[in-house]
């Protein structure tokens, strides 16, 4: 199970830290890796992620099932750039920033 979680964390980091920022265009509402991570984690929890995860970085505290769900969210953003704006708006609403 440990190796499975390690591979999932690596995949999450690649998606949110490399692939999404590399695909981002000026039309996207976010372009930085930490913004994609915020969106993914807030979406995962349906709330401000740090109200649900005590440790930092959050990815180290996620279960294998949570990591799989986070990866699916990130992949959905890669597949549909409109999803980035949609999920960013939801994240900002969770944070009372919209």
C-alpha positions in Angstrom: 0.0 0.0 0.0 2.9 2.4 0.7 4.3 2.2 -2.8 0.8 2.6 -4.2 0.4 5.9 -2.2 3.8 7.0 -3.2 3.0 6.6 -6.9 -0.3 8.4 -6.5 1.4 11.3 -4.7 3.9 11.5 -7.6 1.0 11.5 -10.1 -0.9 14.2 -8.2 2.3 16.4 -8.0 3.0 15.9 -11.7 -0.6 16.9 -12.7 -0.9 19.9 -10.4 2.7 21.0 -10.4 3.7 20.5 -14.0 1.0 19.4 -16.5 -1.8 21.9 -15.5 0.5 24.9 -15.2 2.2 23.9 -18.5 -1.2 23.7 -20.3 -2.6 27.0 -18.7 -3.2 29.8 -21.1 -3.6 33.5 -20.3 -7.4 33.0 -20.6 -7.3 30.6 -17.6 -8.2 32.1 -14.2 -5.1 30.5 -12.6 -1.7 29.4 -13.8 0.4 28.7 -10.7 0.8 25.2 -9.3 -0.4 26.1 -5.8 -3.6 27.5 -7.3 -4.3 24.2 -9.1 -3.6 22.4 -5.8 -6.0 24.7 -3.9 -8.7 24.1 -6.5 -8.2 20.3 -6.5 -8.1 20.0 -2.7 -11.1 22.3 -2.1 -13.1 20.3 -4.7 -12.0 17.1 -3.1 -13.4 18.2 0.3 -16.2 20.4 -1.0 -14.8 23.0 1.4 -11.7 24.9 2.3 -9.2 22.0 2.3 -7.1 23.1 5.3 -10.2 22.7 7.5 -9.9 19.0 6.8 -6.2 18.3 6.6 -4.0 19.2 9.6 -0.6 18.4 8.1 1.3 20.3 5.4 1.9 19.6 2.6 -1.7 18.2 2.4 -0.8 15.6 -0.2 1.2 13.7 2.4 -1.9 13.3 4.6 -4.3 12.1 1.9 -5.4 8.5 1.7 -5.1 6.4 -1.4 -8.8 6.9 -2.2 -8.5 10.7 -1.7 -5.4 10.8 -3.9 -7.3 8.9 -6.6 -10.2 11.3 -6.4 -7.8 14.3 -6.5 -6.0 12.9 -9.5 -9.4 12.4 -11.3 -10.3 16.1 -10.5 -7.0 17.3 -11.9 -7.4 15.1 -15.0 -10.9 16.5 -15.6 -9.3 20.0 -15.6 -6.8 18.9 -18.2 -9.5 17.4 -20.3 -11.8 20.4 -20.1 -10.3 23.8 -19.6 -13.8 25.2 -18.8 -13.7 23.0 -15.8 -10.8 25.0 -14.4 -12.9 28.2 -14.2 -15.9 26.3 -12.9 -13.9 24.6 -10.1 -12.0 27.8 -9.3 -15.2 29.7 -8.8 -16.5 27.0 -6.4 -13.2 27.1 -4.5 -13.4 30.8 -4.2 -17.0 30.5 -2.9 -15.9 28.1 -0.2 -13.4 30.7 0.9 -15.9 33.6 0.7 -13.7 35.3 -1.9 -16.2 35.5 -4.7 
